[in-house]
Amino acid sequence: MGDVYGEFERTLAQWRSRYAGRPEAERWRLLFLALEREQLVSVAYREDVILARLAQMPLPDEVRRLIHH
């Protein structure tokens, strides 16, 4: 599928091995990963960040307004 997906599959396989027989520990590791990714997305999609990016893009105003919305 791609490099990012492949890396994620390898990480999950490593964790499956590392936490073999300890599903609760593996579940916590997965939950912490999800929280970390959610924090990244929250920062990346802040309105001020999006508006700054939009201002730099060569887009018609109507497209810019649509993306902002």
CHARMM-style PDB file with segment names, atoms N, HN, CA, C and O in Angstrom:
ATOM      1  N   MET     1       0.827  -1.199   0.000  1.00  0.00      PROA
ATOM      2  CA  MET     1       0.000   0.000   0.000  1.00  0.00      PROA
ATOM      3  C   MET     1       0.862   1.250   0.000  1.00  0.00      PROA
ATOM      4  O   MET     1       0.598   2.183  -0.758  1.00  0.00      PROA
ATOM      5  N   GLY     2       1.868   1.281   0.822  1.00  0.00      PROA
ATOM      6  HN  GLY     2       2.082   0.523   1.438  1.00  0.00      PROA
ATOM      7  CA  GLY     2       2.725   2.446   0.884  1.00  0.00      PROA
ATOM      8  C   GLY     2       3.679   2.334   2.058  1.00  0.00      PROA
ATOM      9  O   GLY     2       3.567   1.442   2.899  1.00  0.00      PROA
ATOM     10  N   ASP     3       4.616   3.263   2.092  1.00  0.00      PROA
ATOM     11  HN  ASP     3       4.707   3.988   1.409  1.00  0.00      PROA
ATOM     12  CA  ASP     3       5.638   3.234   3.139  1.00  0.00      PROA
ATOM     13  C   ASP     3       5.055   3.425   4.531  1.00  0.00      PROA
ATOM     14  O   ASP     3       5.444   2.730   5.470  1.00  0.00      PROA
ATOM     15  N   VAL     4       4.129   4.357   4.667  1.00  0.00      PROA
ATOM     16  HN  VAL     4       3.813   4.921   3.905  1.00  0.00      PROA
ATOM     17  CA  VAL     4       3.549   4.636   5.992  1.00  0.00      PROA
ATOM     18  C   VAL     4       2.772   3.418   6.489  1.00  0.00      PROA
ATOM     19  O   VAL     4       2.899   3.011   7.644  1.00  0.00      PROA
ATOM     20  N   TYR     5       1.969   2.850   5.598  1.00  0.00      PROA
ATOM     21  HN  TYR     5       1.865   3.181   4.660  1.00  0.00      PROA
ATOM     22  CA  TYR     5       1.179   1.676   5.981  1.00  0.00      PROA
ATOM     23  C   TYR     5       2.084   0.500   6.332  1.00  0.00      PROA
ATOM     24  O   TYR     5       1.847  -0.201   7.316  1.00  0.00      PROA
ATOM     25  N   GLY     6       3.117   0.286   5.529  1.00  0.00      PROA
ATOM     26  HN  GLY     6       3.310   0.855   4.729  1.00  0.00      PROA
ATOM     27  CA  GLY     6       4.055  -0.799   5.791  1.00  0.00      PROA
ATOM     28  C   GLY     6       4.764  -0.634   7.121  1.00  0.00      PROA
ATOM     29  O   GLY     6       4.940  -1.599   7.865  1.00  0.00      PROA
ATOM     30  N   GLU     7       5.169   0.591   7.419  1.00  0.00      PROA
ATOM     31  HN  GLU     7       5.025   1.375   6.815  1.00  0.00      PROA
ATOM     32  CA  GLU     7       5.824   0.863   8.704  1.00  0.00      PROA
ATOM     33  C   GLU     7       4.883   0.567   9.861  1.00  0.00      PROA
ATOM     34  O   GLU     7       5.294   0.000  10.874  1.00  0.00      PROA
ATOM     35  N   PHE     8       3.621   0.951   9.710  1.00  0.00      PROA
ATOM     36  HN  PHE     8       3.287   1.412   8.888  1.00  0.00      PROA
ATOM     37  CA  PHE     8       2.640   0.702  10.766  1.00  0.00      PROA
ATOM     38  C   PHE     8       2.427  -0.798  10.963  1.00  0.00      PROA
ATOM     39  O   PHE     8       2.333  -1.266  12.098  1.00  0.00      PROA
ATOM     40  N   GLU     9       2.352  -1.552   9.865  1.00  0.00      PROA
ATOM     41  HN  GLU     9       2.428  -1.172   8.943  1.00  0.00      PROA
ATOM     42  CA  GLU     9       2.209  -3.007   9.974  1.00  0.00      PROA
ATOM     43  C   GLU     9       3.402  -3.628  10.703  1.00  0.00      PROA
ATOM     44  O   GLU     9       3.231  -4.526  11.528  1.00  0.00      PROA
ATOM     45  N   ARG    10       4.601  -3.152  10.398  1.00  0.00      PROA
ATOM     46  HN  ARG    10       4.740  -2.422   9.728  1.00  0.00      PROA
ATOM     47  CA  ARG    10       5.797  -3.672  11.075  1.00  0.00      PROA
ATOM     48  C   ARG    10       5.770  -3.336  12.571  1.00  0.00      PROA
ATOM     49  O   ARG    10       6.141  -4.162  13.406  1.00  0.00      PROA
ATOM     50  N   THR    11       5.334  -2.132  12.897  1.00  0.00      PROA
ATOM     51  HN  THR    11       5.033  -1.462  12.219  1.00  0.00      PROA
ATOM     52  CA  THR    11       5.237  -1.731  14.302  1.00  0.00      PROA
ATOM     53  C   THR    11       4.249  -2.631  15.042  1.00  0.00      PROA
ATOM     54  O   THR    11       4.532  -3.104  16.142  1.00  0.00      PROA
ATOM     55  N   LEU    12       3.093  -2.862  14.432  1.00  0.00      PROA
ATOM     56  HN  LEU    12       2.863  -2.478  13.537  1.00  0.00      PROA
ATOM     57  CA  LEU    12       2.095  -3.726  15.073  1.00  0.00      PROA
ATOM     58  C   LEU    12       2.628  -5.140  15.260  1.00  0.00      PROA
ATOM     59  O   LEU    12       2.369  -5.764  16.289  1.00  0.00      PROA
ATOM     60  N   ALA    13       3.360  -5.649  14.293  1.00  0.00      PROA
ATOM     61  HN  ALA    13       3.571  -5.142  13.457  1.00  0.00      PROA
ATOM     62  CA  ALA    13       3.940  -6.989  14.408  1.00  0.00      PROA
ATOM     63  C   ALA    13       4.963  -7.038  15.538  1.00  0.00      PROA
ATOM     64  O   ALA    13       5.015  -8.014  16.287  1.00  0.00      PROA
ATOM     65  N   GLN    14       5.772  -5.998  15.662  1.00  0.00      PROA
ATOM     66  HN  GLN    14       5.730  -5.205  15.053  1.00  0.00      PROA
ATOM     67  CA  GLN    14       6.754  -5.946  16.759  1.00  0.00      PROA
ATOM     68  C   GLN    14       6.047  -5.935  18.111  1.00  0.00      PROA
ATOM     69  O   GLN    14       6.452  -6.635  19.039  1.00  0.00      PROA
ATOM     70  N   TRP    15       5.000  -5.143  18.213  1.00  0.00      PROA
ATOM     71  HN  TRP    15       4.671  -4.574  17.460  1.00  0.00      PROA
ATOM     72  CA  TRP    15       4.270  -5.071  19.474  1.00  0.00      PROA
ATOM     73  C   TRP    15       3.592  -6.398  19.789  1.00  0.00      PROA
ATOM     74  O   TRP    15       3.566  -6.827  20.943  1.00  0.00      PROA
ATOM     75  N   ARG    16       3.037  -7.056  18.754  1.00  0.00      PROA
ATOM     76  HN  ARG    16       3.058  -6.707  17.817  1.00  0.00      PROA
ATOM     77  CA  ARG    16       2.380  -8.342  18.951  1.00  0.00      PROA
ATOM     78  C   ARG    16       3.380  -9.340  19.557  1.00  0.00      PROA
ATOM     79  O   ARG    16       3.040 -10.127  20.441  1.00  0.00      PROA
ATOM     80  N   SER    17       4.611  -9.283  19.058  1.00  0.00      PROA
ATOM     81  HN  SER    17       4.887  -8.644  18.340  1.00  0.00      PROA
ATOM     82  CA  SER    17       5.663 -10.158  19.580  1.00  0.00      PROA
ATOM     83  C   SER    17       6.079  -9.731  20.989  1.00  0.00      PROA
ATOM     84  O   SER    17       6.165 -10.563  21.892  1.00  0.00      PROA
ATOM     85  N   ARG    18       6.334  -8.444  21.172  1.00  0.00      PROA
ATOM     86  HN  ARG    18       6.264  -7.768  20.438  1.00  0.00      PROA
ATOM     87  CA  ARG    18       6.796  -7.926  22.463  1.00  0.00      PROA
ATOM     88  C   ARG    18       5.779  -8.167  23.572  1.00  0.00      PROA
ATOM     89  O   ARG    18       6.147  -8.492  24.701  1.00  0.00      PROA
ATOM     90  N   TYR    19       4.503  -8.007  23.246  1.00  0.00      PROA
ATOM     91  HN  TYR    19       4.204  -7.743  22.329  1.00  0.00      PROA
ATOM     92  CA  TYR    19       3.452  -8.122  24.257  1.00  0.00      PROA
ATOM     93  C   TYR    19       2.717  -9.460  24.194  1.00  0.00      PROA
ATOM     94  O   TYR    19       1.596  -9.577  24.690  1.00  0.00      PROA
ATOM     95  N   ALA    20       3.339 -10.459  23.592  1.00  0.00      PROA
ATOM     96  HN  ALA    20       4.249 -10.364  23.189  1.00  0.00      PROA
ATOM     97  CA  ALA    20       2.714 -11.787  23.499  1.00  0.00      PROA
ATOM     98  C   ALA    20       2.332 -12.267  24.894  1.00  0.00      PROA
ATOM     99  O   ALA    20       3.141 -12.255  25.821  1.00  0.00      PROA
ATOM    100  N   GLY    21       1.091 -12.684  25.013  1.00  0.00      PROA
ATOM    101  HN  GLY    21       0.433 -12.694  24.260  1.00  0.00      PROA
ATOM    102  CA  GLY    21       0.613 -13.164  26.311  1.00  0.00      PROA
ATOM    103  C   GLY    21       0.212 -12.064  27.270  1.00  0.00      PROA
ATOM    104  O   GLY    21      -0.239 -12.340  28.382  1.00  0.00      PROA
ATOM    105  N   ARG    22       0.373 -10.808  26.847  1.00  0.00      PROA
ATOM    106  HN  ARG    22       0.739 -10.583  25.944  1.00  0.00      PROA
ATOM    107  CA  ARG    22      -0.004  -9.664  27.689  1.00  0.00      PROA
ATOM    108  C   ARG    22      -0.895  -8.708  26.881  1.00  0.00      PROA
ATOM    109  O   ARG    22      -0.497  -7.581  26.588  1.00  0.00      PROA
ATOM    110  N   PRO    23      -2.093  -9.165  26.527  1.00  0.00      PROA
ATOM    111  CA  PRO    23      -2.952  -8.341  25.672  1.00  0.00      PROA
ATOM    112  C   PRO    23      -3.309  -6.986  26.279  1.00  0.00      PROA
ATOM    113  O   PRO    23      -3.505  -6.011  25.555  1.00  0.00      PROA
ATOM    114  N   GLU    24      -3.393  -6.927  27.607  1.00  0.00      PROA
ATOM    115  HN  GLU    24      -3.233  -7.720  28.196  1.00  0.00      PROA
ATOM    116  CA  GLU    24      -3.720  -5.646  28.248  1.00  0.00      PROA
ATOM    117  C   GLU    24      -2.600  -4.626  28.014  1.00  0.00      PROA
ATOM    118  O   GLU    24      -2.877  -3.453  27.765  1.00  0.00      PROA
ATOM    119  N   ALA    25      -1.351  -5.061  28.090  1.00  0.00      PROA
ATOM    120  HN  ALA    25      -1.126  -6.014  28.291  1.00  0.00      PROA
ATOM    121  CA  ALA    25      -0.214  -4.161  27.848  1.00  0.00      PROA
ATOM    122  C   ALA    25      -0.199  -3.701  26.386  1.00  0.00      PROA
ATOM    123  O   ALA    25       0.084  -2.538  26.099  1.00  0.00      PROA
ATOM    124  N   GLU    26      -0.504  -4.614  25.474  1.00  0.00      PROA
ATOM    125  HN  GLU    26      -0.734  -5.558  25.707  1.00  0.00      PROA
ATOM    126  CA  GLU    26      -0.550  -4.237  24.055  1.00  0.00      PROA
ATOM    127  C   GLU    26      -1.686  -3.249  23.798  1.00  0.00      PROA
ATOM    128  O   GLU    26      -1.532  -2.293  23.038  1.00  0.00      PROA
ATOM    129  N   ARG    27      -2.810  -3.489  24.433  1.00  0.00      PROA
ATOM    130  HN  ARG    27      -2.935  -4.265  25.051  1.00  0.00      PROA
ATOM    131  CA  ARG    27      -3.962  -2.586  24.263  1.00  0.00      PROA
ATOM    132  C   ARG    27      -3.607  -1.177  24.757  1.00  0.00      PROA
ATOM    133  O   ARG    27      -3.945  -0.190  24.104  1.00  0.00      PROA
ATOM    134  N   TRP    28      -2.922  -1.081  25.915  1.00  0.00      PROA
ATOM    135  HN  TRP    28      -2.648  -1.883  26.446  1.00  0.00      PROA
ATOM    136  CA  TRP    28      -2.526   0.234  26.431  1.00  0.00      PROA
ATOM    137  C   TRP    28      -1.568   0.924  25.457  1.00  0.00      PROA
ATOM    138  O   TRP    28      -1.678   2.128  25.225  1.00  0.00      PROA
ATOM    139  N   ARG    29      -0.634   0.164  24.890  1.00  0.00      PROA
ATOM    140  HN  ARG    29      -0.545  -0.814  25.078  1.00  0.00      PROA
ATOM    141  CA  ARG    29       0.315   0.748  23.930  1.00  0.00      PROA
ATOM    142  C   ARG    29      -0.428   1.298  22.717  1.00  0.00      PROA
ATOM    143  O   ARG    29      -0.111   2.381  22.223  1.00  0.00      PROA
ATOM    144  N   LEU    30      -1.414   0.548  22.243  1.00  0.00      PROA
ATOM    145  HN  LEU    30      -1.671  -0.331  22.644  1.00  0.00      PROA
ATOM    146  CA  LEU    30      -2.213   1.009  21.107  1.00  0.00      PROA
ATOM    147  C   LEU    30      -3.021   2.259  21.462  1.00  0.00      PROA
ATOM    148  O   LEU    30      -3.135   3.178  20.652  1.00  0.00      PROA
ATOM    149  N   LEU    31      -3.572   2.291  22.655  1.00  0.00      PROA
ATOM    150  HN  LEU    31      -3.479   1.544  23.314  1.00  0.00      PROA
ATOM    151  CA  LEU    31      -4.338   3.466  23.082  1.00  0.00      PROA
ATOM    152  C   LEU    31      -3.456   4.703  23.185  1.00  0.00      PROA
ATOM    153  O   LEU    31      -3.872   5.799  22.808  1.00  0.00      PROA
ATOM    154  N   PHE    32      -2.234   4.529  23.699  1.00  0.00      PROA
ATOM    155  HN  PHE    32      -1.897   3.639  24.006  1.00  0.00      PROA
ATOM    156  CA  PHE    32      -1.314   5.671  23.780  1.00  0.00      PROA
ATOM    157  C   PHE    32      -0.909   6.153  22.386  1.00  0.00      PROA
ATOM    158  O   PHE    32      -0.757   7.354  22.157  1.00  0.00      PROA
ATOM    159  N   LEU    33      -0.737   5.218  21.464  1.00  0.00      PROA
ATOM    160  HN  LEU    33      -0.860   4.243  21.649  1.00  0.00      PROA
ATOM    161  CA  LEU    33      -0.432   5.601  20.083  1.00  0.00      PROA
ATOM    162  C   LEU    33      -1.592   6.398  19.487  1.00  0.00      PROA
ATOM    163  O   LEU    33      -1.378   7.414  18.826  1.00  0.00      PROA
ATOM    164  N   ALA    34      -2.814   5.936  19.722  1.00  0.00      PROA
ATOM    165  HN  ALA    34      -2.988   5.110  20.259  1.00  0.00      PROA
ATOM    166  CA  ALA    34      -3.993   6.643  19.210  1.00  0.00      PROA
ATOM    167  C   ALA    34      -4.070   8.054  19.784  1.00  0.00      PROA
ATOM    168  O   ALA    34      -4.372   9.005  19.064  1.00  0.00      PROA
ATOM    169  N   LEU    35      -3.796   8.189  21.081  1.00  0.00      PROA
ATOM    170  HN  LEU    35      -3.549   7.417  21.666  1.00  0.00      PROA
ATOM    171  CA  LEU    35      -3.816   9.506  21.712  1.00  0.00      PROA
ATOM    172  C   LEU    35      -2.750  10.414  21.110  1.00  0.00      PROA
ATOM    173  O   LEU    35      -3.008  11.588  20.846  1.00  0.00      PROA
ATOM    174  N   GLU    36      -1.564   9.876  20.894  1.00  0.00      PROA
ATOM    175  HN  GLU    36      -1.355   8.922  21.108  1.00  0.00      PROA
ATOM    176  CA  GLU    36      -0.481  10.658  20.295  1.00  0.00      PROA
ATOM    177  C   GLU    36      -0.863  11.140  18.892  1.00  0.00      PROA
ATOM    178  O   GLU    36      -0.628  12.297  18.543  1.00  0.00      PROA
ATOM    179  N   ARG    37      -1.445  10.259  18.102  1.00  0.00      PROA
ATOM    180  HN  ARG    37      -1.636   9.319  18.386  1.00  0.00      PROA
ATOM    181  CA  ARG    37      -1.848  10.632  16.736  1.00  0.00      PROA
ATOM    182  C   ARG    37      -2.970  11.667  16.755  1.00  0.00      PROA
ATOM    183  O   ARG    37      -2.997  12.576  15.925  1.00  0.00      PROA
ATOM    184  N   GLU    38      -3.888  11.528  17.700  1.00  0.00      PROA
ATOM    185  HN  GLU    38      -3.866  10.790  18.374  1.00  0.00      PROA
ATOM    186  CA  GLU    38      -4.979  12.494  17.822  1.00  0.00      PROA
ATOM    187  C   GLU    38      -4.434  13.877  18.176  1.00  0.00      PROA
ATOM    188  O   GLU    38      -4.928  14.885  17.669  1.00  0.00      PROA
ATOM    189  N   GLN    39      -3.437  13.932  19.025  1.00  0.00      PROA
ATOM    190  HN  GLN    39      -3.036  13.114  19.437  1.00  0.00      PROA
ATOM    191  CA  GLN    39      -2.827  15.219  19.385  1.00  0.00      PROA
ATOM    192  C   GLN    39      -2.167  15.853  18.161  1.00  0.00      PROA
ATOM    193  O   GLN    39      -2.263  17.065  17.964  1.00  0.00      PROA
ATOM    194  N   LEU    40      -1.503  15.051  17.347  1.00  0.00      PROA
ATOM    195  HN  LEU    40      -1.424  14.067  17.507  1.00  0.00      PROA
ATOM    196  CA  LEU    40      -0.880  15.574  16.130  1.00  0.00      PROA
ATOM    197  C   LEU    40      -1.921  16.164  15.193  1.00  0.00      PROA
ATOM    198  O   LEU    40      -1.727  17.243  14.634  1.00  0.00      PROA
ATOM    199  N   VAL    41      -3.019  15.455  15.027  1.00  0.00      PROA
ATOM    200  HN  VAL    41      -3.177  14.578  15.481  1.00  0.00      PROA
ATOM    201  CA  VAL    41      -4.082  15.926  14.141  1.00  0.00      PROA
ATOM    202  C   VAL    41      -4.716  17.193  14.697  1.00  0.00      PROA
ATOM    203  O   VAL    41      -5.020  18.116  13.941  1.00  0.00      PROA
ATOM    204  N   SER    42      -4.917  17.248  16.004  1.00  0.00      PROA
ATOM    205  HN  SER    42      -4.670  16.498  16.618  1.00  0.00      PROA
ATOM    206  CA  SER    42      -5.518  18.437  16.615  1.00  0.00      PROA
ATOM    207  C   SER    42      -4.686  19.679  16.342  1.00  0.00      PROA
ATOM    208  O   SER    42      -5.235  20.747  16.070  1.00  0.00      PROA
ATOM    209  N   VAL    43      -3.380  19.550  16.411  1.00  0.00      PROA
ATOM    210  HN  VAL    43      -2.934  18.683  16.632  1.00  0.00      PROA
ATOM    211  CA  VAL    43      -2.498  20.686  16.147  1.00  0.00      PROA
ATOM    212  C   VAL    43      -2.488  21.015  14.658  1.00  0.00      PROA
ATOM    213  O   VAL    43      -2.557  22.183  14.274  1.00  0.00      PROA
ATOM    214  N   ALA    44      -2.403  19.993  13.830  1.00  0.00      PROA
ATOM    215  HN  ALA    44      -2.347  19.045  14.142  1.00  0.00      PROA
ATOM    216  CA  ALA    44      -2.301  20.202  12.383  1.00  0.00      PROA
ATOM    217  C   ALA    44      -3.557  20.844  11.798  1.00  0.00      PROA
ATOM    218  O   ALA    44      -3.477  21.544  10.789  1.00  0.00      PROA
ATOM    219  N   TYR    45      -4.715  20.613  12.417  1.00  0.00      PROA
ATOM    220  HN  TYR    45      -4.780  20.044  13.236  1.00  0.00      PROA
ATOM    221  CA  TYR    45      -5.957  21.142  11.871  1.00  0.00      PROA
ATOM    222  C   TYR    45      -6.514  22.330  12.640  1.00  0.00      PROA
ATOM    223  O   TYR    45      -7.692  22.659  12.495  1.00  0.00      PROA
ATOM    224  N   ARG    46      -5.692  22.975  13.453  1.00  0.00      PROA
ATOM    225  HN  ARG    46      -4.736  22.708  13.571  1.00  0.00      PROA
ATOM    226  CA  ARG    46      -6.147  24.200  14.118  1.00  0.00      PROA
ATOM    227  C   ARG    46      -6.493  25.232  13.053  1.00  0.00      PROA
ATOM    228  O   ARG    46      -5.854  25.300  12.003  1.00  0.00      PROA
ATOM    229  N   GLU    47      -7.504  26.023  13.338  1.00  0.00      PROA
ATOM    230  HN  GLU    47      -8.023  25.968  14.191  1.00  0.00      PROA
ATOM    231  CA  GLU    47      -7.983  26.979  12.344  1.00  0.00      PROA
ATOM    232  C   GLU    47      -6.891  27.956  11.915  1.00  0.00      PROA
ATOM    233  O   GLU    47      -6.772  28.249  10.725  1.00  0.00      PROA
ATOM    234  N   ASP    48      -6.098  28.463  12.845  1.00  0.00      PROA
ATOM    235  HN  ASP    48      -6.195  28.225  13.811  1.00  0.00      PROA
ATOM    236  CA  ASP    48      -5.072  29.427  12.465  1.00  0.00      PROA
ATOM    237  C   ASP    48      -4.013  28.789  11.562  1.00  0.00      PROA
ATOM    238  O   ASP    48      -3.471  29.450  10.676  1.00  0.00      PROA
ATOM    239  N   VAL    49      -3.724  27.524  11.785  1.00  0.00      PROA
ATOM    240  HN  VAL    49      -4.164  26.987  12.505  1.00  0.00      PROA
ATOM    241  CA  VAL    49      -2.754  26.824  10.929  1.00  0.00      PROA
ATOM    242  C   VAL    49      -3.333  26.637   9.526  1.00  0.00      PROA
ATOM    243  O   VAL    49      -2.651  26.865   8.527  1.00  0.00      PROA
ATOM    244  N   ILE    50      -4.584  26.226   9.466  1.00  0.00      PROA
ATOM    245  HN  ILE    50      -5.138  26.040  10.278  1.00  0.00      PROA
ATOM    246  CA  ILE    50      -5.234  26.022   8.168  1.00  0.00      PROA
ATOM    247  C   ILE    50      -5.317  27.344   7.401  1.00  0.00      PROA
ATOM    248  O   ILE    50      -5.025  27.389   6.206  1.00  0.00      PROA
ATOM    249  N   LEU    51      -5.712  28.414   8.086  1.00  0.00      PROA
ATOM    250  HN  LEU    51      -5.949  28.377   9.057  1.00  0.00      PROA
ATOM    251  CA  LEU    51      -5.834  29.704   7.407  1.00  0.00      PROA
ATOM    252  C   LEU    51      -4.483  30.189   6.873  1.00  0.00      PROA
ATOM    253  O   LEU    51      -4.414  30.761   5.785  1.00  0.00      PROA
ATOM    254  N   ALA    52      -3.425  29.962   7.628  1.00  0.00      PROA
ATOM    255  HN  ALA    52      -3.481  29.497   8.512  1.00  0.00      PROA
ATOM    256  CA  ALA    52      -2.092  30.355   7.160  1.00  0.00      PROA
ATOM    257  C   ALA    52      -1.704  29.567   5.915  1.00  0.00      PROA
ATOM    258  O   ALA    52      -1.135  30.117   4.972  1.00  0.00      PROA
ATOM    259  N   ARG    53      -2.016  28.288   5.921  1.00  0.00      PROA
ATOM    260  HN  ARG    53      -2.478  27.841   6.687  1.00  0.00      PROA
ATOM    261  CA  ARG    53      -1.722  27.465   4.745  1.00  0.00      PROA
ATOM    262  C   ARG    53      -2.558  27.897   3.547  1.00  0.00      PROA
ATOM    263  O   ARG    53      -2.057  27.995   2.427  1.00  0.00      PROA
ATOM    264  N   LEU    54      -3.825  28.152   3.797  1.00  0.00      PROA
ATOM    265  HN  LEU    54      -4.231  28.073   4.707  1.00  0.00      PROA
ATOM    266  CA  LEU    54      -4.708  28.583   2.706  1.00  0.00      PROA
ATOM    267  C   LEU    54      -4.241  29.899   2.093  1.00  0.00      PROA
ATOM    268  O   LEU    54      -4.317  30.084   0.879  1.00  0.00      PROA
ATOM    269  N   ALA    55      -3.767  30.792   2.916  1.00  0.00      PROA
ATOM    270  HN  ALA    55      -3.705  30.642   3.903  1.00  0.00      PROA
ATOM    271  CA  ALA    55      -3.317  32.099   2.428  1.00  0.00      PROA
ATOM    272  C   ALA    55      -2.147  31.957   1.466  1.00  0.00      PROA
ATOM    273  O   ALA    55      -1.958  32.805   0.594  1.00  0.00      PROA
ATOM    274  N   GLN    56      -1.363  30.903   1.613  1.00  0.00      PROA
ATOM    275  HN  GLN    56      -1.516  30.214   2.321  1.00  0.00      PROA
ATOM    276  CA  GLN    56      -0.194  30.704   0.759  1.00  0.00      PROA
ATOM    277  C   GLN    56      -0.508  29.922  -0.520  1.00  0.00      PROA
ATOM    278  O   GLN    56       0.322  29.840  -1.426  1.00  0.00      PROA
ATOM    279  N   MET    57      -1.702  29.356  -0.582  1.00  0.00      PROA
ATOM    280  HN  MET    57      -2.376  29.422   0.154  1.00  0.00      PROA
ATOM    281  CA  MET    57      -2.038  28.513  -1.733  1.00  0.00      PROA
ATOM    282  C   MET    57      -2.656  29.354  -2.853  1.00  0.00      PROA
ATOM    283  O   MET    57      -3.461  30.249  -2.595  1.00  0.00      PROA
ATOM    284  N   PRO    58      -2.276  29.059  -4.089  1.00  0.00      PROA
ATOM    285  CA  PRO    58      -2.850  29.786  -5.221  1.00  0.00      PROA
ATOM    286  C   PRO    58      -4.237  29.229  -5.580  1.00  0.00      PROA
ATOM    287  O   PRO    58      -4.389  28.438  -6.511  1.00  0.00      PROA
ATOM    288  N   LEU    59      -5.235  29.666  -4.812  1.00  0.00      PROA
ATOM    289  HN  LEU    59      -5.112  30.308  -4.056  1.00  0.00      PROA
ATOM    290  CA  LEU    59      -6.599  29.169  -5.001  1.00  0.00      PROA
ATOM    291  C   LEU    59      -7.548  30.322  -5.262  1.00  0.00      PROA
ATOM    292  O   LEU    59      -7.330  31.438  -4.790  1.00  0.00      PROA
ATOM    293  N   PRO    60      -8.598  30.051  -6.013  1.00  0.00      PROA
ATOM    294  CA  PRO    60      -9.650  31.070  -6.137  1.00  0.00      PROA
ATOM    295  C   PRO    60     -10.306  31.292  -4.772  1.00  0.00      PROA
ATOM    296  O   PRO    60     -10.359  30.383  -3.943  1.00  0.00      PROA
ATOM    297  N   ASP    61     -10.795  32.492  -4.554  1.00  0.00      PROA
ATOM    298  HN  ASP    61     -10.752  33.230  -5.227  1.00  0.00      PROA
ATOM    299  CA  ASP    61     -11.399  32.822  -3.262  1.00  0.00      PROA
ATOM    300  C   ASP    61     -12.529  31.877  -2.885  1.00  0.00      PROA
ATOM    301  O   ASP    61     -12.658  31.512  -1.717  1.00  0.00      PROA
ATOM    302  N   GLU    62     -13.350  31.474  -3.849  1.00  0.00      PROA
ATOM    303  HN  GLU    62     -13.245  31.771  -4.798  1.00  0.00      PROA
ATOM    304  CA  GLU    62     -14.479  30.587  -3.531  1.00  0.00      PROA
ATOM    305  C   GLU    62     -13.986  29.224  -3.025  1.00  0.00      PROA
ATOM    306  O   GLU    62     -14.610  28.630  -2.146  1.00  0.00      PROA
ATOM    307  N   VAL    63     -12.887  28.733  -3.567  1.00  0.00      PROA
ATOM    308  HN  VAL    63     -12.380  29.216  -4.281  1.00  0.00      PROA
ATOM    309  CA  VAL    63     -12.303  27.462  -3.109  1.00  0.00      PROA
ATOM    310  C   VAL    63     -11.713  27.644  -1.711  1.00  0.00      PROA
ATOM    311  O   VAL    63     -11.874  26.787  -0.843  1.00  0.00      PROA
ATOM    312  N   ARG    64     -11.047  28.741  -1.510  1.00  0.00      PROA
ATOM    313  HN  ARG    64     -10.916  29.437  -2.216  1.00  0.00      PROA
ATOM    314  CA  ARG    64     -10.461  29.034  -0.200  1.00  0.00      PROA
ATOM    315  C   ARG    64     -11.554  29.097   0.868  1.00  0.00      PROA
ATOM    316  O   ARG    64     -11.387  28.552   1.959  1.00  0.00      PROA
ATOM    317  N   ARG    65     -12.677  29.762   0.557  1.00  0.00      PROA
ATOM    318  HN  ARG    65     -12.813  30.205  -0.329  1.00  0.00      PROA
ATOM    319  CA  ARG    65     -13.795  29.852   1.513  1.00  0.00      PROA
ATOM    320  C   ARG    65     -14.387  28.475   1.793  1.00  0.00      PROA
ATOM    321  O   ARG    65     -14.737  28.163   2.931  1.00  0.00      PROA
ATOM    322  N   LEU    66     -14.498  27.660   0.758  1.00  0.00      PROA
ATOM    323  HN  LEU    66     -14.215  27.913  -0.167  1.00  0.00      PROA
ATOM    324  CA  LEU    66     -15.051  26.310   0.917  1.00  0.00      PROA
ATOM    325  C   LEU    66     -14.163  25.465   1.839  1.00  0.00      PROA
ATOM    326  O   LEU    66     -14.668  24.782   2.730  1.00  0.00      PROA
ATOM    327  N   ILE    67     -12.865  25.509   1.630  1.00  0.00      PROA
ATOM    328  HN  ILE    67     -12.454  26.063   0.906  1.00  0.00      PROA
ATOM    329  CA  ILE    67     -11.942  24.744   2.480  1.00  0.00      PROA
ATOM    330  C   ILE    67     -11.983  25.273   3.902  1.00  0.00      PROA
ATOM    331  O   ILE    67     -11.974  24.490   4.852  1.00  0.00      PROA
ATOM    332  N   HSD    68     -12.028  26.584   4.065  1.00  0.00      PROA
ATOM    333  HN  HSD    68     -12.036  27.220   3.294  1.00  0.00      PROA
ATOM    334  CA  HSD    68     -12.097  27.174   5.397  1.00  0.00      PROA
ATOM    335  C   HSD    68     -13.353  26.723   6.127  1.00  0.00      PROA
ATOM    336  O   HSD    68     -13.319  26.428   7.322  1.00  0.00      PROA
ATOM    337  N   HSD    69     -14.449  26.674   5.404  1.00  0.00      PROA
ATOM    338  HN  HSD    69     -14.477  26.914   4.434  1.00  0.00      PROA
ATOM    339  CA  HSD    69     -15.720  26.263   5.996  1.00  0.00      PROA
ATOM    340  C   HSD    69     -15.633  24.819   6.485  1.00  0.00      PROA
ATOM    341  OT1 HSD    69     -16.607  24.287   7.017  1.00  0.00      PROA
TER     342      HSD     69
END
